[in-house]
Amino acid sequence: MLQLFNSLSRALEEFKPLNGNSAGPVGLYTCGPTVYNYPHIGNYRTYIFEDLLRRYLEYRGYNVKHVMNITDVDDKTIRDSQKEGISLKEFTQRYEKAFFEDIVILNIRKASVYPRATEHINEMVSIIKKLMEKGYAYRGEDNSIYL
């Protein structure tokens, strides 16, 4: 039996697919790189764990759809691209390319999909509005939104 720590319940819980099928499809959403600099060993520790989890689930017979986000817009990417005087896209592509080269070297399987933050801004704004309306998020003194 696979047990994982649930940070919401603060307890170890048995892994059960949402659809209840013991060999059915499983969705795995993981954080990927924030592409403002070259990844380091601490970043890769996370990606290696995610890869091991996926491989174990596949070994157990699950069909895993792995989605790993690419954070290609944030304060650091904007700041550093402006510092270099190049577009955000040109700036982040350099580090995204390095990430994909490194995962090949580390034998980390590619995710099924790599959505970029810049491709989903409208959806994020919509979700944040809903979280604010429900009281799950709030605006801080710095005007940032926190959960």
N, C-alpha and C positions, 0 to 999 in steps of 0.2 A: 504494500500500500504506500502510495506517495503522499506525504504530508508536507504542507507548505505553511509558513508563518503568515497569517492574515493580519496586516497592520491595523485594520479597522477593529477587529475583535480582540487583537493583541494575544492571539492563541494559535497553536498549531492546529491545522484542520486538514482533514482528508481531502485530497484533490478529487473533484467530481466534475465532469464536463457539464456545462449549463443545460445541454439537451438531454442529459441523463443516459446517453448511449455510451457504454463502456469502451467502444472502439470507434466512436464517431468523430466528427470534426471538432477541432479545438482551436480557439483563437488565442494568439499570444501577441499582446501589444507591449512593446518595450521601448524604452528611451534609447535614442541613438545619439550621435555626436552633435554638439553645438559647434558648427564649423567656422570658428574664429581663430583657431590655431591648430597645430598638429596634435593629434591624440597622444596620450601618455599611458604608461603601464596601468595606472589606476582606472582610466577609461576602459582599457582592454580587459581588465579583470571583470568588469560588468558584462561586456559583450561575450566573453568566454563563458561566463555563468549562463547567460541567456541561451547560448549555443548548446551548452550541455543539457539544459532543461529541455530544449526543443528536441535534441537527439534522443533523450530518454523517453519523452512522450511518443516520438515516432517509433522507437524500439518497442514500446508497449502497445503499438498498433494504432495510435491516433494519427489522423490526417491533420497536420498542424498548418494553419495559415498564420505566418509570422509577419507582423507589421512592425517596422522599426522607423520611428520618425527621424527626420533630419531637421534640426533647428538651424535654419539658415537666415533668421532675422531675430535679433535681440540687441540689447544695448551695446554689447561688445562687438558684434559684427558690424553694426552701424558706425560706431565710433572708429573702429580700426580701418574700415573701408574708406571712410572720409579722411582719416589720417594719411592713407596711401594715395588718396585722390583717384580711386577707381570705383566702379559700380559695385553695389552690394553683391550682385550675381557673380561678377568676375572674381571678387575677393573670396566668396565662400566656395566657389567651384574648386579653387586650389586645395583647400583643406578637405573638401568632400572627396576629391580624387585621391588624395593621400590616404584617407580612411579606407576606401575601397581597395587600394593597393595593399594596405596592411592586413586587411582581413583575409585576403588570399594567402599571404605569407603565413598568417597564424592559423590557417585552415578552419576559419570560422565560416560556416555555411551562410550564403546570402539569404536575407529575409525574402519573403514572398513579395513584399511591397515596401517602398521607401517614400512615404509622403513627406513633402517639404512643407515647413510652416508657412512659407510665402504662398503656397498653393491653397491654403485653407484659412486665410485670415477672416473671411466673412463668417465661416462656421464657428471659429473661436470666439468672435465677438458675440454671436448669437448665444452660444453656450454661457459665456460670462454674464450676459444680460439675464439669462434665466437663473443662474446661480445667485446673482445679486437680488433679483425679485423674490427668490425663495429664502433669502437670508443666509445662504451658505457661503457667501463671499461679501467682502466689504472693501471700501476705498480707504486706504491709509492716508496719513498726513502728507506723504510724498506724492499723492494722487495715483499710486499704483493700486491694483486690485489684488487682494489676498484671499485665500481660502481658509 
